[in-house]
Amino acid sequence: MDHTPAPVSLASARALPFTPGRSAEVFVDGDLEVRFAVRPTNGPQVPHRRDELYFVASGSGRYRVEDRLTDIGPGDLLFCAANIAHGFEDISEDFSVWVLFYGPAKPPQPR
């Protein structure tokens, strides 16, 4: 990116067009992709091929990474390595997260 994008408020992110259960693109720069999700899928997600960070913007729920389940709320930082099963459970009506994918896509690991 050859410029600095304007700050994106939580209200602006909530207004981005999105498909229910999916995240909306905020911006992409090289191998950094910033997205925002209002009420992401409640349950397992298909493992992603890139490392991923979530910042909980609002609401509460539980975050599952494989067999580990953690209570989460606003301000929490979550990480999931590429190709690892993960997802959100028991999310509140106002749950939303900033989503950052970064780095190169990694090949699926044999199980």
MARTISE-858518 format. One record per atom (N, C-alpha, C): x, y, z. Coordinates in pm, whole numbers. Layout:
{{X Y Z}}
...
This chain:
{{86 -116 0}}
{{0 0 0}}
{{91 122 0}}
{{61 215 -88}}
{{146 333 -98}}
{{89 455 -29}}
{{-12 432 54}}
{{-69 541 133}}
{{-124 485 263}}
{{-152 570 357}}
{{-210 527 483}}
{{-361 546 475}}
{{-438 437 489}}
{{-584 453 481}}
{{-637 530 602}}
{{-753 589 585}}
{{-817 661 695}}
{{-853 562 806}}
{{-856 606 931}}
{{-901 519 1039}}
{{-1043 467 1011}}
{{-1070 348 1057}}
{{-1202 286 1040}}
{{-1263 269 1178}}
{{-1371 338 1203}}
{{-1438 328 1333}}
{{-1516 197 1340}}
{{-1553 159 1460}}
{{-1635 41 1480}}
{{-1769 59 1408}}
{{-1827 178 1417}}
{{-1954 205 1349}}
{{-1939 191 1198}}
{{-1829 242 1142}}
{{-1805 230 998}}
{{-1786 84 958}}
{{-1713 9 1039}}
{{-1691 -133 1009}}
{{-1822 -209 1011}}
{{-1909 -178 1107}}
{{-2040 -245 1115}}
{{-2127 -216 993}}
{{-2102 -102 927}}
{{-2182 -62 811}}
{{-2130 -119 679}}
{{-2015 -186 681}}
{{-1962 -244 558}}
{{-2056 -354 506}}
{{-2068 -367 374}}
{{-2152 -474 320}}
{{-2089 -611 349}}
{{-2169 -703 396}}
{{-2119 -837 424}}
{{-2230 -939 405}}
{{-2190 -1063 388}}
{{-2282 -1176 381}}
{{-2293 -1233 522}}
{{-2414 -1261 572}}
{{-2426 -1316 708}}
{{-2334 -1437 729}}
{{-2264 -1435 843}}
{{-2171 -1541 876}}
{{-2033 -1524 814}}
{{-2015 -1421 733}}
{{-1887 -1396 666}}
{{-1834 -1260 709}}
{{-1708 -1234 680}}
{{-1649 -1105 715}}
{{-1647 -1013 594}}
{{-1637 -883 621}}
{{-1630 -782 516}}
{{-1487 -731 505}}
{{-1443 -704 384}}
{{-1307 -654 363}}
{{-1297 -509 407}}
{{-1194 -479 487}}
{{-1163 -342 526}}
{{-1053 -290 434}}
{{-940 -360 426}}
{{-838 -331 326}}
{{-741 -447 315}}
{{-669 -449 203}}
{{-569 -552 176}}
{{-441 -481 134}}
{{-328 -526 188}}
{{-198 -474 148}}
{{-100 -590 144}}
{{-58 -630 27}}
{{33 -744 16}}
{{-28 -867 78}}
{{43 -926 175}}
{{-12 -1046 239}}
{{-78 -1017 374}}
{{-121 -892 393}}
{{-203 -854 508}}
{{-345 -825 459}}
{{-442 -893 519}}
{{-583 -871 484}}
{{-658 -839 612}}
{{-718 -720 618}}
{{-794 -678 736}}
{{-942 -686 701}}
{{-1017 -754 788}}
{{-1159 -776 765}}
{{-1235 -748 895}}
{{-1367 -742 887}}
{{-1450 -722 1005}}
{{-1569 -816 994}}
{{-1604 -880 1106}}
{{-1716 -974 1106}}
{{-1815 -939 1217}}
{{-1939 -918 1176}}
{{-2050 -900 1269}}
{{-2116 -1036 1283}}
{{-2121 -1089 1405}}
{{-2178 -1223 1429}}
{{-2126 -1326 1328}}
{{-1996 -1359 1337}}
{{-1942 -1462 1247}}
{{-2012 -1596 1273}}
{{-1984 -1691 1190}}
{{-2043 -1823 1204}}
{{-2030 -1872 1347}}
{{-2141 -1918 1403}}
{{-2144 -1973 1539}}
{{-2119 -2122 1526}}
{{-1995 -2163 1547}}
{{-1956 -2303 1533}}
{{-1828 -2314 1455}}
{{-1792 -2435 1416}}
{{-1664 -2456 1349}}
{{-1656 -2384 1215}}
{{-1537 -2336 1185}}
{{-1509 -2276 1055}}
{{-1421 -2373 977}}
{{-1423 -2359 847}}
{{-1329 -2434 765}}
{{-1191 -2377 796}}
{{-1092 -2460 830}}
{{-959 -2405 859}}
{{-907 -2321 742}}
{{-845 -2209 776}}
{{-790 -2118 676}}
{{-646 -2154 644}}
{{-600 -2115 528}}
{{-464 -2150 485}}
{{-360 -2048 528}}
{{-406 -1940 597}}
{{-312 -1837 644}}
{{-328 -1821 795}}
{{-222 -1775 861}}
{{-231 -1742 1003}}
{{-333 -1630 1019}}
{{-395 -1625 1138}}
{{-507 -1534 1156}}
{{-509 -1479 1299}}
{{-536 -1350 1309}}
{{-558 -1284 1437}}
{{-700 -1232 1441}}
{{-763 -1242 1558}}
{{-893 -1182 1582}}
{{-878 -1085 1698}}
{{-942 -969 1689}}
{{-954 -875 1800}}
{{-1103 -864 1827}}
{{-1147 -902 1946}}
{{-1289 -894 1978}}
{{-1325 -747 1996}}
{{-1418 -698 1913}}
{{-1459 -558 1916}}
{{-1575 -537 2012}}
{{-1668 -632 2016}}
{{-1785 -618 2103}}
{{-1846 -755 2130}}
{{-1921 -762 2239}}
{{-1992 -885 2273}}
{{-1904 -986 2344}}
{{-1959 -1105 2357}}
{{-1888 -1211 2426}}
{{-1922 -1346 2363}}
{{-1847 -1444 2399}}
{{-1868 -1579 2348}}
{{-1756 -1669 2396}}
{{-1737 -1775 2322}}
{{-1628 -1868 2351}}
{{-1557 -1897 2220}}
{{-1425 -1913 2231}}
{{-1341 -1937 2114}}
{{-1281 -2075 2125}}
{{-1306 -2157 2024}}
{{-1254 -2294 2023}}
{{-1141 -2303 1922}}
{{-1028 -2356 1968}}
{{-917 -2393 1881}}
{{-891 -2540 1910}}
{{-924 -2624 1810}}
{{-921 -2769 1826}}
{{-1005 -2805 1949}}
{{-947 -2863 2053}}
{{-1025 -2906 2170}}
{{-1022 -2806 2286}}
{{-955 -2690 2268}}
{{-943 -2590 2375}}
{{-1051 -2483 2357}}
{{-1128 -2458 2464}}
{{-1237 -2360 2461}}
{{-1208 -2252 2563}}
{{-1216 -2122 2521}}
{{-1182 -2009 2606}}
{{-1294 -1905 2602}}
{{-1334 -1853 2717}}
{{-1430 -1742 2723}}
{{-1361 -1617 2669}}
{{-1435 -1538 2588}}
{{-1376 -1419 2527}}
{{-1471 -1300 2537}}
{{-1412 -1180 2531}}
{{-1490 -1057 2536}}
{{-1414 -942 2474}}
{{-1472 -821 2477}}
{{-1412 -705 2413}}
{{-1267 -681 2455}}
{{-1184 -654 2355}}
{{-1043 -626 2379}}
{{-955 -749 2373}}
{{-1012 -868 2371}}
{{-931 -990 2367}}
{{-867 -1008 2229}}
{{-745 -1059 2229}}
{{-670 -1091 2109}}
{{-664 -1242 2097}}
{{-702 -1295 1981}}
{{-705 -1439 1957}}
{{-616 -1470 1838}}
{{-549 -1583 1842}}
{{-463 -1626 1732}}
{{-504 -1766 1690}}
{{-496 -1791 1560}}
{{-513 -1927 1509}}
{{-413 -1947 1396}}
{{-332 -2051 1410}}
{{-235 -2085 1305}}
{{-309 -2139 1184}}
{{-248 -2124 1069}}
{{-305 -2177 945}}
{{-337 -2325 958}}
{{-446 -2367 895}}
{{-485 -2507 885}}
{{-530 -2571 1015}}
{{-563 -2492 1116}}
{{-607 -2544 1246}}
{{-757 -2521 1260}}
{{-830 -2623 1304}}
{{-974 -2612 1326}}
{{-1000 -2512 1439}}
{{-1096 -2421 1415}}
{{-1128 -2319 1515}}
{{-1267 -2265 1487}}
{{-1320 -2187 1581}}
{{-1450 -2123 1560}}
{{-1501 -2059 1688}}
{{-1613 -1991 1675}}
{{-1676 -1922 1788}}
{{-1801 -1999 1829}}
{{-1829 -1998 1959}}
{{-1946 -2067 2013}}
{{-2015 -1975 2113}}
{{-2146 -1994 2126}}
{{-2224 -1922 2227}}
{{-2202 -1771 2220}}
{{-2200 -1715 2099}}
{{-2173 -1573 2084}}
{{-2299 -1490 2112}}
{{-2277 -1373 2168}}
{{-2387 -1282 2200}}
{{-2437 -1213 2073}}
{{-2555 -1153 2081}}
{{-2615 -1086 1966}}
{{-2528 -972 1913}}
{{-2450 -909 2003}}
{{-2368 -794 1961}}
{{-2222 -831 1933}}
{{-2193 -961 1919}}
{{-2056 -1006 1899}}
{{-2003 -962 1763}}
{{-1881 -906 1763}}
{{-1812 -870 1640}}
{{-1661 -878 1662}}
{{-1589 -904 1553}}
{{-1443 -917 1561}}
{{-1376 -852 1440}}
{{-1260 -793 1466}}
{{-1168 -755 1360}}
{{-1090 -882 1325}}
{{-1068 -908 1197}}
{{-1001 -1029 1151}}
{{-881 -987 1067}}
{{-763 -1040 1100}}
{{-643 -1011 1022}}
{{-584 -1142 974}}
{{-577 -1160 843}}
{{-503 -1271 783}}
{{-369 -1213 742}}
{{-262 -1289 761}}
{{-132 -1238 720}}
{{-41 -1352 682}}
{{64 -1317 611}}
{{163 -1415 568}}
{{113 -1495 449}}
{{201 -1579 399}}
{{165 -1660 281}}
{{69 -1773 318}}
{{-5 -1820 218}}
{{-87 -1938 237}}
{{4 -2058 263}}
{{-37 -2143 355}}
{{43 -2260 390}}
{{-29 -2385 342}}
{{46 -2483 291}}
{{-20 -2605 244}}
{{-84 -2679 362}}
{{-195 -2749 336}}
{{-257 -2828 444}}
{{-157 -2929 501}}
{{-163 -2948 631}}
{{-75 -3044 698}}
{{-139 -3182 698}}
{{-64 -3286 670}}
{{-122 -3420 677}}
{{-158 -3453 821}}
{{-268 -3520 839}}
{{-314 -3557 975}}
{{-276 -3697 1008}}
